[in-house]
Amino acid sequence: MEISFLSSSLSLLVLLTISTFTYILSKKINFPYTVLLVIVWLFLVPLSHIEIFSFINNFELTPDILFYVFLPILIFEASYNMNYKKLFENWKTIWVMAIFWLVLSAFLVWWWMYFLLPLVWFKIPFLVCLLFWVLISATDPVAVLSIFKAVWAPRRLVLLFEWESLFNDWTALALFLVILWIILEWWVVTAWNYFEWIWSFLSMLIWWILFWWFIWVLFSKILWYIKNNESAEITLTMILAHLTFLLSEFISSYVHIWNFNLEISWVIATTVAWIVLWNYWKFKITPKVEENMEQFWDFFAFIANSLVFILMWLVLSHIDIDFIKFILPISVVILVVILARAFSVYIPIWIMNFFKIEEKIPMSWQHLMSWWSLRWSLALMMALMVPWEWDKWYWKILEFQKNIWWTFDFDIKDFILVITIWSIMFTLLIKATTITWLIKKLKIDKLHDMEKFEYHEWRIFANLKILEKINNLYWKKYLANEEYFNLKKKYWNNLKSAVIDLQLLLKWSDKASSDKLIKKAISVHALWIEKQYLKSLFKYNEIDEKDFKFIFNKICKQKDRIDSWENQLKSIDEKFYLTWKSLFSKFLERKNWWEIRKYVRNRTKVIITRKVIKELEEVKNLNIWFDKKYFDEIIDLYKNFYKTAEWKKDIIFEKNKAEIIKIEAKLVEKSLLKLEEKVVKDLYDREIITPKLYIKFIEEIEDEFYKVV
């Protein structure tokens, strides 16, 4: 069939339809989605050779589509929700994994390939082995995180995988481009070229800092002016992902300093852009937008992953190679990659654990890290970057093959592509399908005591609330007698089961341990309540970004203390701000800025601590079957917080009555706007007002919400 825009569009839609139904099936049978796509591919390939279905191949996965369209989305989504503070807590382990780990793994892959492949009648030149080892040594964050989303694992382990994968990508891509450049220019290499290659590699790892700073300033200003425009803000993140990527490529290709290209790593620039967005800009984004942001990027990552995956196998089906010849070399390569990964995990981590450089990494984690070396989109992208028959640089590949006496009936591109795709297929068919089993076998998913306590605690809360709801429905006559008694019996049995499990957990713990568990669980619950109400105030613009971040960080510090089994601080002083105030006292007195800010913060503390006290009192009265003194202790702590904040607020009010009365009027007005929004939504849900009127009302309310106080 002749390829046209119509047939390409039809191909794209059919592939998306197949991917969607494959995803639905994978959820129903609890089977890895990517592995199921491989099985679908086994049916698609012969189907695509039938004339009527030949259009399936018309949408091709070209290097440009993968590189400029899909890759920014995949990198951006892989970097989503990464906390840079956690990076600083584990930076030594991450850097050892990302540099030493990569270099050792890559060296072993290259060395073993170069000396073992001739034993199976595949003597591959030094530089080709070098190119492959860089390509295959870095684990792919997209593949890792897509599996982690479906499998439970400790947060620190997930973090190590995430950051190791991203940093590995930075180094691997930079090295790959340098080695590919060496191959393409091999026939005219001079001493000066070696200096250029070193400069190119270092440049890609350095210049992204200045570039990131430029992007950061630019998009910060734009976000400030488009606040409260949901569609524009979400679209801006898509622009950020692709513009960062494309500008990095443009600068690398066309900007020169002293006859040197100003190379910028696209992977680093795009990754950092998203990490900065999520850790800094998310407070500048309209709070309501944040609720939809994750869904938006999950959707686009699903589309990109599905298309890249299924098109990759269609690319493989069109390579004119006798795959029987590749069985032995592919087997050798897979074995080499497994062994190299094992060496590069156990050796550096053993050294780090021995010298106690950072928190110990358990042996069970090391086993999982060694086995879970998934490769995916980035490895494929690098393989596709090698020029082939239709590329303008293909003549350089032919020249290189001629110089090294390449004797095979396939070219370098086909060799690299075949062993890369089959290595990826091995990780997906074998490793990805055994991850869940391995996690259970190593007991990595085992809950610790605190998690067990919280699990039973929330089961009790949930069943109590459900029973309360069932009673309300019954008294309103929404439930018949038989249904009511059946439901009540079911959830009452669930409640008793949760209570017994909690009692057994506490019974098998010593008195001191059980006391700590209960106090910690209640403290975590209280901090969670604080966060929810703080976010609500920020959402409705009752506090600004700076005040939100200040109080939010205080709550996070308290949470870190609780996680470390320490007590909550009874107060967190504001020494930094007081010092800052003393340096600029005259300015602050003239502007009266500092006093007003302190008033808003203490007002916010009064609101959220009052909410915590109220909800903890309600939970205490639910009869959780352990001593209520634990609740009383935390409630007393929050009563102290409340009194202190109220006292500070009143003192500031007396000094600045005129200004604060105006501010309070505006803040009360915003509280009333919440009620107005709720009423309008209720009217719309009951179909009393039309969609047109609903949109008009909401727009007017939101305009008032985001007026500066």
C-alpha positions in Angstrom: 0.0 0.0 0.0 1.3 3.5 -0.9 2.2 5.5 2.2 0.1 8.6 2.5 -1.0 10.9 5.3 -4.3 9.1 5.5 -2.7 5.6 5.8 -0.1 6.9 8.3 -2.9 8.4 10.4 -4.9 5.2 10.2 -1.8 3.3 11.3 -1.3 5.6 14.3 -5.0 5.2 15.4 -5.0 1.5 15.0 -1.7 1.1 17.0 -3.2 3.4 19.8 -6.4 1.3 19.8 -4.3 -1.9 20.1 -2.2 -0.4 22.9 -5.3 0.8 24.8 -7.0 -2.6 24.8 -3.7 -4.3 25.6 -3.4 -2.1 28.6 -6.9 -2.8 29.8 -6.3 -6.6 29.4 -3.0 -6.3 31.3 -4.9 -4.7 34.3 -7.6 -7.4 34.2 -5.2 -10.3 34.2 -2.6 -8.6 36.4 0.2 -9.0 33.8 3.0 -6.5 32.9 1.7 -4.2 30.2 5.0 -4.0 28.3 5.4 -7.8 28.2 1.9 -8.2 26.9 2.7 -5.7 24.1 5.6 -8.1 23.1 3.0 -10.9 22.7 0.8 -8.6 20.7 3.7 -7.8 18.5 4.1 -11.5 17.7 0.7 -11.4 16.1 1.1 -7.9 14.5 4.2 -8.7 12.5 2.6 -11.5 10.4 -0.6 -9.6 10.2 1.2 -6.5 8.8 2.4 -8.7 5.8 -1.2 -9.3 4.7 -2.1 -6.7 2.0 -5.3 -5.4 3.7 -3.4 -4.8 7.0 -0.2 -3.6 5.5 -1.1 0.0 6.5 -0.1 -0.9 10.1 3.5 -0.3 9.2 2.9 3.1 7.6 3.5 5.0 10.8 7.3 4.6 11.2 9.4 5.1 14.2 12.1 7.4 12.7 15.0 8.7 14.8 13.6 12.2 14.6 10.1 11.2 15.9 11.7 9.3 18.7 14.3 11.9 19.5 12.3 15.2 19.2 8.7 14.1 20.0 8.7 11.1 22.3 12.0 11.3 24.2 11.3 14.7 25.9 8.0 13.4 27.1 9.5 10.2 28.5 12.4 12.0 30.2 10.1 14.7 31.6 7.7 12.1 33.0 10.5 10.0 34.4 11.8 13.0 36.4 8.3 13.8 37.6 7.8 14.3 41.4 11.5 13.8 42.2 12.5 15.5 45.5 15.9 17.2 45.2 16.3 17.2 49.0 16.3 13.4 49.0 19.1 13.6 46.4 21.3 15.5 48.9 20.6 12.9 51.6 21.9 10.1 49.4 24.2 11.9 47.0 27.3 9.8 47.7 25.6 6.5 46.9 23.9 8.0 43.8 27.2 9.4 42.4 29.1 6.2 43.0 26.3 4.3 41.3 26.0 6.8 38.4 29.8 7.2 37.7 31.8 4.3 39.1 29.0 1.9 38.6 28.5 2.9 34.9 32.2 3.0 34.1 32.9 -0.5 35.7 29.8 -2.0 34.1 30.6 -0.5 30.7 34.2 -1.6 30.8 33.2 -5.2 31.7 30.6 -5.3 28.9 33.1 -4.0 26.3 36.0 -6.2 27.5 34.0 -9.4 27.6 32.2 -8.7 24.3 35.5 -8.0 22.6 37.1 -11.2 23.7 34.1 -13.6 23.9 32.3 -12.9 20.7 35.1 -14.2 18.5 34.6 -17.6 20.3 31.2 -17.7 18.6 32.6 -16.6 15.2 31.6 -12.9 15.7 34.8 -10.9 15.7 33.5 -7.4 16.3 35.9 -4.4 16.1 36.9 -2.5 19.2 35.0 0.7 18.5 31.7 -1.1 17.8 32.0 -3.0 21.1 32.8 0.3 22.7 29.7 1.9 21.2 27.4 -0.9 22.4 28.8 -1.0 26.0 28.0 2.7 26.5 24.5 2.2 25.0 23.6 -0.8 27.1 25.2 0.0 30.5 22.8 2.8 31.6 19.6 1.7 33.2 16.5 3.5 31.8 14.4 5.5 34.3 11.3 5.2 32.1 11.5 1.4 32.2 12.4 1.3 35.9 9.6 3.7 37.0 6.9 2.1 34.9 7.5 -1.2 36.7 7.9 0.5 40.1 4.4 2.1 39.7 2.9 -1.4 39.8 5.2 -3.0 42.4 5.6 -1.8 46.0 9.2 -1.1 47.1 10.8 1.0 49.9 11.0 4.7 49.1 14.8 5.0 49.5 15.3 2.0 47.1 13.0 3.7 44.5 14.9 6.9 44.9 18.3 5.2 44.4 17.0 3.6 41.2 15.5 6.9 39.9 18.5 9.0 40.4 21.0 6.3 39.4 19.1 5.9 36.1 18.9 9.6 35.4 22.6 10.3 36.2 23.6 7.2 34.2 21.7 8.5 31.2 23.5 11.8 31.3 26.9 10.2 31.3 26.0 7.4 28.9 24.5 9.6 26.2 27.4 12.0 26.3 29.9 9.2 25.9 27.8 7.5 23.2 27.8 10.7 21.1 31.6 11.1 21.5 32.2 7.5 20.4 29.8 7.7 17.5 31.6 10.9 16.4 34.9 9.0 16.6 33.5 6.3 14.3 32.1 8.8 11.8 35.3 10.7 11.6 37.7 7.8 12.0 39.2 8.2 8.5 40.3 11.8 9.1 41.2 11.6 12.8 44.0 14.0 14.0 45.4 14.8 17.4 43.2 17.9 17.5 40.1 15.7 17.1 40.9 13.9 20.4 40.9 17.3 22.1 37.6 18.2 20.5 36.0 14.9 21.6 37.1 15.4 25.2 35.8 19.0 25.1 32.5 17.8 23.7 32.1 15.2 26.5 32.9 17.7 29.3 30.8 20.4 27.6 27.7 18.3 27.7 28.2 17.7 31.4 28.9 21.4 32.3 27.1 23.9 30.0 23.6 22.7 31.0 24.0 24.6 34.3 23.9 28.0 32.5 21.3 26.8 30.1 19.1 25.6 33.0 19.4 28.9 34.7 18.2 30.7 31.6 15.2 28.4 31.2 14.4 28.7 34.9 14.3 32.5 34.9 12.3 32.6 31.6 9.6 30.2 32.6 9.3 31.7 36.2 8.4 35.0 34.7 5.9 33.5 32.3 4.2 31.5 35.0 3.9 34.6 37.2 1.9 36.4 34.5 -0.4 33.5 33.4 -1.4 32.4 36.9 -5.0 31.1 37.2 -5.1 29.9 33.6 -5.3 26.1 33.8 -5.0 25.2 30.1 -2.1 27.7 29.6 -0.1 26.4 32.6 -0.4 22.8 31.6 0.5 23.6 28.0 3.5 25.5 29.3 4.9 22.3 30.9 4.6 20.6 27.5 6.4 23.5 25.9 9.0 23.4 28.6 9.8 19.7 28.0 10.2 20.1 24.2 11.7 23.6 24.1 14.4 22.7 26.6 15.2 19.6 24.5 15.1 21.4 21.2 17.1 24.5 22.3 19.8 22.3 23.8 20.1 20.5 20.4 20.0 23.8 18.5 22.8 25.4 20.7 24.8 22.2 20.5 24.7 22.3 16.7 25.0 26.0 15.8 26.6 27.9 18.7 30.4 28.0 18.7 32.9 29.3 21.2 36.5 29.7 19.8 35.6 27.2 17.0 34.2 24.7 19.5 30.6 23.6 19.5 28.8 24.6 22.8 27.6 21.1 23.5 24.6 20.8 26.0 23.3 17.4 27.1 19.6 17.3 26.1 18.9 14.6 28.8 20.4 16.7 31.6 18.7 19.9 30.5 15.3 18.3 30.2 15.6 16.3 33.4 16.7 19.3 35.5 13.9 21.4 33.9 11.3 19.1 35.3 13.0 18.6 38.7 13.1 22.4 39.1 9.5 22.7 37.9 8.2 20.2 40.4 10.3 21.3 43.4 10.1 25.1 42.8 7.6 26.1 40.2 4.8 23.9 41.5 4.2 26.6 44.2 3.9 29.1 41.4 1.5 27.1 39.5 -2.2 27.7 40.3 -2.9 25.1 43.1 -6.0 23.7 41.2 -3.7 23.0 38.2 -1.4 20.8 40.2 -4.4 18.4 40.7 -4.5 17.7 37.0 -0.8 17.9 36.1 0.1 14.3 37.1 -2.9 12.9 35.1 -1.9 15.0 32.1 1.7 13.7 32.1 0.7 10.1 32.9 -1.5 10.2 29.8 1.1 11.5 27.5 3.8 9.1 28.9 1.4 6.2 28.3 0.9 7.3 24.7 4.6 7.8 24.1 5.6 4.5 25.8 3.0 2.5 24.0 3.8 3.8 20.5 7.6 3.6 21.0 7.3 0.1 22.3 5.1 -1.4 19.6 6.8 0.5 16.8 10.2 -0.8 18.0 9.2 -4.3 17.3 7.9 -3.4 13.9 11.3 -1.8 13.1 12.9 -5.1 14.1 10.6 -7.1 11.7 11.9 -5.1 8.7 15.6 -5.7 9.3 16.8 -8.0 6.6 19.0 -10.3 8.8 19.0 -14.0 9.4 18.3 -14.0 13.1 19.4 -17.6 13.5 23.0 -16.4 13.1 22.5 -14.0 16.0 21.3 -16.6 18.6 24.8 -17.2 19.9 26.1 -13.6 20.0 22.8 -12.4 21.5 23.1 -15.1 24.2 26.7 -14.1 24.9 25.8 -10.3 25.1 22.9 -10.9 27.5 25.1 -13.1 29.7 27.8 -10.4 29.6 25.4 -7.6 30.5 24.0 -9.6 33.5 27.5 -10.4 34.9 28.7 -6.8 34.4 25.7 -5.4 36.2 26.3 -7.8 39.1 30.0 -6.9 39.4 29.2 -3.2 39.2 26.5 -3.4 42.0 28.1 -5.7 44.6 31.6 -4.3 44.5 31.0 -0.5 45.0 28.1 -1.1 47.5 30.3 -3.5 49.5 32.9 -0.7 49.7 30.4 1.9 50.7 28.8 -0.4 53.4 32.2 -1.4 54.7 33.4 2.2 55.2 29.9 3.3 56.3 29.9 6.2 53.8 26.1 6.4 53.9 23.2 4.5 55.3 23.7 0.8 54.8 22.1 -0.8 51.7 20.8 -4.3 52.6 21.9 -7.3 50.7 18.3 -8.0 49.5 18.3 -4.5 47.9 21.7 -5.3 46.2 20.2 -8.5 44.7 17.3 -6.6 43.3 19.5 -3.8 41.9 21.7 -6.4 40.3 18.8 -8.2 38.6 16.7 -5.1 37.9 18.8 -3.5 35.1 16.1 -2.6 32.7 16.8 -1.0 29.3 14.3 0.7 27.2 13.7 3.9 25.2 17.0 5.6 25.7 19.0 2.6 24.6 16.8 2.3 21.5 17.1 6.0 20.7 20.9 5.7 20.8 20.8 2.7 18.6 18.7 4.5 16.0 21.1 7.4 16.1 23.7 5.3 14.2 23.3 6.3 10.5 21.8 3.8 8.1 21.1 3.5 4.4 18.8 6.6 4.0 20.8 8.9 6.2 23.1 11.5 4.7 26.0 10.3 7.0 25.6 6.7 6.0 28.6 7.0 3.6 30.8 7.6 6.7 29.6 4.3 8.2 30.5 2.6 5.0 33.9 4.2 5.0 34.5 3.1 8.6 33.5 -0.5 7.7 35.9 -0.4 4.8 38.8 0.8 7.0 38.2 -1.9 9.7 37.7 -4.7 7.1 34.0 -5.4 8.1 33.2 -8.8 6.5 29.6 -9.4 7.6 26.7 -9.2 5.2 24.9 -6.7 7.5 26.1 -3.2 8.5 27.0 -1.8 11.9 23.6 -0.2 12.4 21.8 -3.5 11.9 24.1 -5.3 14.3 23.8 -2.6 17.1 20.0 -2.4 16.6 19.4 -6.2 16.7 21.5 -6.9 19.9 20.0 -3.8 21.6 16.4 -4.8 20.9 16.9 -8.4 21.9 18.7 -7.2 25.1 15.7 -5.0 25.8 13.3 -7.9 25.0 15.2 -10.1 27.5 14.9 -7.5 30.3 11.2 -7.2 29.6 10.2 -10.8 29.0 12.5 -12.3 31.8 13.5 -9.6 34.2 10.3 -7.5 34.3 8.1 -10.6 34.7 10.2 -11.9 37.7 10.5 -8.6 39.6 7.3 -9.1 41.6 8.4 -12.7 42.5 11.9 -11.5 43.4 10.6 -8.7 45.6 8.4 -11.2 47.5 11.2 -13.8 47.7 13.6 -11.2 49.2 10.8 -9.9 51.5 11.5 -6.4 50.3 7.8 -5.7 50.3 7.5 -6.8 53.9 5.8 -4.1 56.0 7.7 -2.9 59.1 5.9 -2.4 62.4 4.9 1.2 61.8 3.4 0.4 58.4 1.5 -2.6 59.9 0.2 -0.4 62.7 -1.0 2.3 60.2 -2.5 -0.4 57.9 -4.7 -1.8 60.8 -5.4 1.7 62.1 -6.7 2.9 58.8 -8.8 -0.3 58.4 -10.4 0.6 61.7 -11.1 4.2 60.7 -12.4 3.2 57.3 -14.8 0.6 58.7 -16.1 2.9 61.4 -16.8 5.6 58.8 -18.6 3.1 56.6 -20.7 1.8 59.4 -21.6 5.4 60.3 -22.6 6.0 56.6 -24.7 2.8 56.5 -26.6 3.9 59.6 -27.3 7.3 58.0 -28.6 5.7 54.8 -30.8 3.4 56.8 -32.4 6.1 58.8 -33.0 8.1 55.6 -34.7 4.9 54.3 -32.3 4.5 51.4 -31.6 0.9 52.5 -34.1 -1.9 53.0 -33.9 -3.9 56.3 -32.2 -7.0 54.8 -29.6 -4.9 52.9 -28.9 -2.8 56.0 -28.3 -5.8 58.3 -26.2 -7.7 55.7 -24.0 -4.6 55.1 -23.7 -3.9 58.8 -22.7 -7.4 59.6 -20.1 -7.5 56.8 -18.4 -4.2 57.9 -18.7 -5.0 61.6 -16.8 -8.2 61.0 -14.2 -6.3 59.0 -13.9 -3.9 61.9 -13.5 -6.6 64.5 -10.9 -8.3 62.3 -8.9 -5.1 62.1 -9.1 -4.5 65.8 -7.9 -8.0 66.6 -5.0 -7.6 64.2 -4.0 -4.3 65.8 -4.3 -5.8 69.3 -2.1 -8.8 68.3 0.5 -6.4 66.8 0.7 -4.4 70.1 0.6 -7.6 72.2 3.7 -9.0 70.5 5.5 -5.7 70.9 7.0 -4.8 74.2 5.4 -1.9 76.1 7.9 0.7 75.1 7.7 -0.3 71.4 3.9 -0.3 71.3 3.8 3.2 73.0 6.2 4.5 70.4 4.1 3.0 67.6 0.9 4.5 68.8 2.3 8.0 69.4 4.1 8.0 66.1 1.0 7.0 64.2 -1.1 9.7 65.9 1.6 12.3 65.2 1.8 11.3 61.5 -2.0 11.5 61.3 -2.0 15.0 62.9 0.7 16.3 60.4 -1.3 14.9 57.5 -4.3 16.9 58.7 -2.1 20.0 58.9 -0.9 19.5 55.3 -4.4 19.1 53.9 -5.8 22.3 55.5 -2.6 24.2 54.6 -3.0 23.2 51.0 -6.6 24.2 51.1 -5.7 27.7 52.3 -3.1 28.0 49.6 -5.5 26.7 47.0 -8.0 29.5 47.8 -5.2 32.1 48.0 -5.7 32.8 51.7 -1.9 32.6 52.0 0.7 33.4 49.4 3.5 31.2 48.1 6.2 32.3 50.5 4.0 31.7 53.6 2.8 28.4 52.3 6.4 27.2 51.6 7.6 28.4 55.0 4.8 26.5 57.0 4.9 23.5 54.6 8.6 23.1 55.2 8.0 23.3 59.0 5.5 20.5 58.7 8.0 18.4 56.6 10.7 18.9 59.2 8.3 17.7 61.9 7.5 14.7 59.7 11.2 13.9 59.2 11.6 13.9 63.0 8.7 11.6 63.5 10.1 9.2 60.8 13.4 9.2 62.7 11.5 8.2 65.9 12.0 11.6 67.5 9.4 13.7 69.2 7.8 16.7 67.5 9.5 20.0 68.3 7.3 22.1 70.6 8.2 25.2 68.6 10.3 26.0 65.6 11.8 29.5 65.9 12.3 32.0 63.0 15.9 32.9 63.7 16.7 33.2 60.0 13.9 35.7 59.4 14.7 37.6 62.6 18.3 37.9 61.5 17.1 39.0 58.1 14.8 41.5 59.8 17.7 43.0 61.9 19.8 43.6 58.7 16.9 45.5 57.0 15.1 46.8 60.0 14.6 50.3 58.7 13.2 49.1 55.4 10.9 46.7 57.1 9.7 49.2 59.6 8.9 51.6 56.8 7.1 49.1 54.7 5.6 47.2 57.7 6.0 44.2 55.6 7.4 41.8 58.1 4.7 42.3 60.8 2.0 41.7 58.3 3.6 38.5 57.0 4.1 37.2 60.6 0.4 38.0 61.2 -0.7 35.9 58.2 1.5 33.0 59.2 0.3 32.9 62.8 -3.3 33.2 61.5 -2.7 30.2 59.3 -1.2 28.3 62.2 -4.3 29.1 64.3 -6.6 27.7 61.6 -4.7 24.5 60.9 -4.0 23.6 64.5 -7.6 24.2 65.4 -8.6 21.7 62.7 -6.1 19.2 63.9 -7.4 19.4 67.5 -11.0 19.0 66.3 -10.3 16.0 64.1 -8.1 14.3 66.7 -10.9 14.8 69.3 -13.3 13.1 66.9 -10.9 10.2 66.3 -10.3 9.8 70.1 -14.0 9.4 70.6 -14.3 6.6 68.1 -13.1 4.0 70.6 -10.0 2.7 68.8 -9.4 0.2 71.6 -6.2 1.6 73.1 -5.6 4.1 75.8 -6.9 7.7 75.0 -4.0 9.2 76.9 -1.9 8.9 73.6 -4.4 11.2 71.9 -4.4 13.6 74.8 -0.7 14.0 74.7 -0.7 15.0 71.0 -3.8 17.1 71.4 -2.2 19.0 74.3 0.9 19.6 72.1 -1.4 21.2 69.4 -3.3 23.2 72.0 0.1 24.7 72.9 0.8 25.4 69.2 -2.7 27.0 69.0 -2.3 29.2 72.1 1.2 30.4 71.0 0.1 31.3 67.5 -3.1 33.0 68.8 -1.1 35.0 71.3 1.4 36.2 68.6 -1.4 37.0 66.2 -3.1 39.2 68.8 0.0 41.1 69.7 0.7 41.9 66.0 -3.0 42.9 65.6 -2.8 45.4 68.4 0.2 47.1 66.8 -1.1 47.1 63.2 -4.9 47.3 63.6 -5.7 49.5 60.5 -3.8 47.4 58.0 -4.8 44.0 59.5 -8.5 44.8 59.6 -8.4 45.4 55.8 -6.5 42.1 55.3 -8.9 40.2 57.6 -11.9 41.5 55.6 -10.3 40.2 52.4 -9.4 36.8 54.0 -12.9 36.4 55.3 -14.3 37.2 51.9 -12.1 34.5 50.4 -13.5 32.0 53.0 -17.0 33.0 51.9 -16.0 32.4 48.2 -15.3 28.8 49.1 -18.9 28.5 50.2 -20.1 30.3 47.1 -18.2 27.9 44.9 -19.7 24.9 46.7 -23.2 26.3 46.3 -22.7 26.9 42.6 -21.3 23.4 42.1 -24.3 21.9 43.9 -26.7 23.9 41.7 -24.9 22.7 38.6 -24.9 19.0 39.8 -28.6 19.3 40.3 -29.0 20.8 36.8 -30.6 23.9 38.2 -28.2 26.1 36.3 -26.8 25.6 32.8 -23.2 24.7 32.0 -22.8 28.2 30.5 -23.9 29.9 33.7 -21.8 27.5 35.8 -18.6 28.4 33.9 -19.4 32.1 34.2 -20.0 31.8 38.0 -16.8 29.8 38.5 -14.7 32.2 36.4 -16.0 35.2 38.5 -15.3 33.3 41.8 -11.8 32.3 40.7 -11.0 35.9 39.7 -11.8 36.9 43.2 -9.8 34.0 44.7 -6.6 35.0 43.1 -6.7 38.7 43.7 -3.7 39.6 45.9 -4.5 40.2 49.5 
